[in-house]
Amino acid sequence: MKVFNIIYNIIAITIVLAFLFTAGVAVSGTKVFAVATPSMETEIPEGSIVFVRESEEYTEGDVITAKLLGDNDNTFTHRIVSVDTENGLVYTKGDSNLSSDRLPTDMSDIIGKVVFSVPYLGLLSLNFNSTTVILVLAAVLVVLMLVRFVIYKK
C-alpha cells in the first residue's frame, strides 16, 4: 500500500508539473518544436525539443527555428552562418551538415531563436500528437485516482 502511494504521488506530481510547465511556456510566448533530423548534432540531438522565442535581431551564430520555404507547416532548426541585412536574408547550416543550406531564409520566415533544448523529449511529439500525449497522461492520473479510491474504500 505504501509503495502504491509513493508511485501515485510521484506520477501525480510529475503530471501536474508538466501541465504547469506547459502553461508557463504558453504564457511566456515561447514556442516549442521537435527536432526531427540529426542536422544539429551534437548540440541538439535528433528527437530533442527546442524552446524558441522571437527576437528583435538575428546574428551570425544564433540557432534559429524557421519555416521551410513555401511551407507554413514545417520548420527547421539551424545555425545562422551569415546575415544579409540589405536583402533581409539569413544563410543557415546544420552543425553536422557539411555545407550550408542551398537557399537563404527570409527573415520574415524566422520564428525565433532557440533559447534552450531538452534532448530526446521531442520523440514523444514526433511519434504521437500532443493531444494524444495529454489524453494518455490525464487517463493515467484518473485511473490512479480510481484505484486509490477503491483501495481506501475497503
N, C-alpha and C positions, 0 to 999 in steps of 0.2 A: 504494500500500500504506500509506504513512504517513497519507494523508488518511483512509483507512478506519479506521485505528487511532484517530485523533483522534475521528472521528464515533462509533465504537464506545464509546470511553471516556466521551465526553460523555453519550451515551444511557444507558449502564450506570450512571454516577454519578447521573444525574437520576432514574432508576427506583429505585435504592437509597435515595436521599434522600427520594423520595416515600413509599416504604414506611416508612422510619424516622419521617418526619413524621406519617404516619397512625397508626403505633403510639404515638407520643408523645401525640397528641391523644386517642386512645382511653384511654390510661392516666391522663391528667390529668382525666378526667371531662367534658371539653369535647365538646359535640355540634356537628355540622356540618349546616347546612341550605342549600339553594339558594333564592335569591330569584327567584320566577317572574314577578313583575309589577313595573312601574315605580313603584309607590306610594311608595317611599323614595328616589327620585331626588332630588337629585343626590348625597346622601351614600352611598347604597348602590344602585348601578345594577342594573337588571334583569339577571339572569344571574350575579350575584355569589354567592359563598358566604359565609355568616356563621358565625362560631365563637361558640358560646353556652355560658355557664356558669350554673349555678343560683346564686341569691343569697339571702341572708337577708332582704334588704329591697329593695323596688322603689319608686322615687320618680319624681316628675314629671321628664320629660326623658330618662329611661332609654329606650334602644331595646331592646325585648324580642322574643323569639320565643315564641309561644303556640299552643296547639291551637285550631282553629276550634271554635266552639260545637257540641257534639254530634258532633264528628268527631275521633276519635283519630288518624287517618292524615294529615290535612292541617294545615298550620301557616301562620301569617302572622308577618311581622316589621314592627312599627310602633313609634312613639314613644308613651310614656305622656304624656297631657296632663293627667290628674288622677287622684288616688287617693282612693277611698272606703274607708278602713281599717275603719270601723264595719261595713260590709257585705262586706268582703273583695273589693272590685271595683276594677278599673282601667279608665280610659277611654283609648282609644288613637286615633291618627290617623297615616296615612301622610304623610310630609313633603310629598309632592307632591299629596296629595288636598286638595280644597277644604274638606271638612268632616270632623269626627270620625266614627269608626265608629259605626254605628247602635246597636249593642249593646255594653254593657260586657263586659269579660273577667273571669271569676272568677280570683282569684289562684292557685287550685289548678290552673288550666289554663296558667299561665305555665311555660314550660320553662326560661327563664333570660334573662340579659342578654346582649346582643351584646358580645363582647369586642373583636373586630375582624372585618373583612371583606376579601375579595380579589375585586376586580372581575372579572367575566366568567368566572372559573374554574368557576362553577356551571353554565355552559352545557353542559359535559360531562355532569354528572349529570342535568340536565333533559332531555337528549336520549338518554342511554344510562344503563342502570342501572349501579351501581358494580361489580358483579361482571363485567360486560362490559368495562368500562374496565380493571380489574385483569387480566383474562384476556388482553386485547389487549396490554397492556404486558409481561406475562410472555412472551407469544408472540414479541413483537418482540425481547426480550432473548435468548430461546432461539435464534431464527433468526440473530441477530447472532453468537452464540457458535458456532453450527454453521458459519456462513460463515467466521468467523475460523479455526476449526479446520481446515476444508477448505483454506483458502488457505495456512496454515502447514504443512500436511501435505505439500504439493507440494515 
